[in-house]
Amino acid sequence: MSSAGLDRLLAALIVGLGATGALSLVSGDPADAWVFVAHDLLAAALLAGVVVKLARSVPRAVRARRWSRLAVAALVTTASVASLVGGFLWVLGASIIWVDLGVIRWSLLTVHAVAGLALLPLVLVHLLPRRWRILRPRTRRTLSDPGPAVTARISRRALLVGGAYGAVSVLLVGAAATVDTLRGGARRFTGSRWLPAGPPGVPTTFLGEPTPSVDLAAWRLRVSGRVARDVAVDLDGLARLATRDVTAVLDCTSGWAVEATWTGVPLADVLALAGAAQDAARVDIVSVTGWRASLARDDAERCLLAWAEGRQPISAAHGAPLRLVAPDRRGLDWVKWIHRIEVA
């Protein structure tokens, strides 16, 4: 594969990883398992491609004394290697690996994700001066045909090399998963590691903010928007509705998952209490911190507004007085410290 072909492959892999990585944040249904399989395979292929790229390009750039290009390339390489190594170490770790970074504590999976996000703008900077041209398919003319240029077809060699990268990625992903299993690791299809069943899980916040202080005596759940009547109801008022237990898996994007039984009131009953418009399309569940989940009406009506987990009141760190239980959705949608519902 030519240098230009390798660069096109690396660019395509990075775009694919960005797309599947973004999808993974909101994919919690087992039917979405393909997203995570694709992400793993693309990452393994990128790892192989980066190794080949470095072996080819670094000696050549050093001989040509292209120091500025090497500096940008070093940043791109650092971000890509940090993301790739972080992801593979997570798979091989057989347990949750935490990284303490001063005032914040991230799982190794979060480090993988943050490094991957940093990689995208760095790649754009790397391509902007001149190298964006390599992403365009080559054109060629022939002496016998002086007409318009035609796009060069993918060569048999390029197909074979691409197949080799695919085979290497399958081997790397399979080997990492095998090592994890042999070491006793247990991961959900999302890559999250299982915690023992039942509460409490790991207290986390979506943006690293501290647990907010909520005045329980003054707190009310407010429902507004496309409703027949605005509602403001306290926990006692919610408890007088049809209380229900729901067993669901909380799968946090920081890399852990726990199955527990939650107690609360169906969101559908609260929407009915407010007389939500029948043709309302979306429901926003809003936290006191400003975080929100925007759900389609059908998805929202499968959710629970919970005040207890495992028959025990949830703590402030876990979302008291009220948090959302959203089956088959990632933890980003399990809004904590709910104080407002907006029907649109």
Secondary structure, DSSP 8 states (H G I E B T S, - for coil): --HHHHHHHHHHHHHHHHHHHHHHTT--SGGGHHHHHHHHHHHHHHHHHHHHHHHHHHHHHHHTT-HHHHHHHHHHHHHHHHHHHHHHHHHHTSS--EEEETTEEEEHHHHHHHHHHHHHHHHHHHHTTTGGGGGS--EEEETTEEEEEEE----HHHHHHHHHHHHHHHHHHHHHHHHHHHTT--B-TTS-EE--SSS------TTS-------TTT--EEEEESBSS-EEE-HHHHHTS--EEEEEEEEETTTEEEEEEEEEEEHHHHHHHHTB-TT--EEEEEETTS-EEEEEHHHHTT-EEEEEETTEE--GGGTTT-EEE-TTSBGGGS--SEEEEEE-
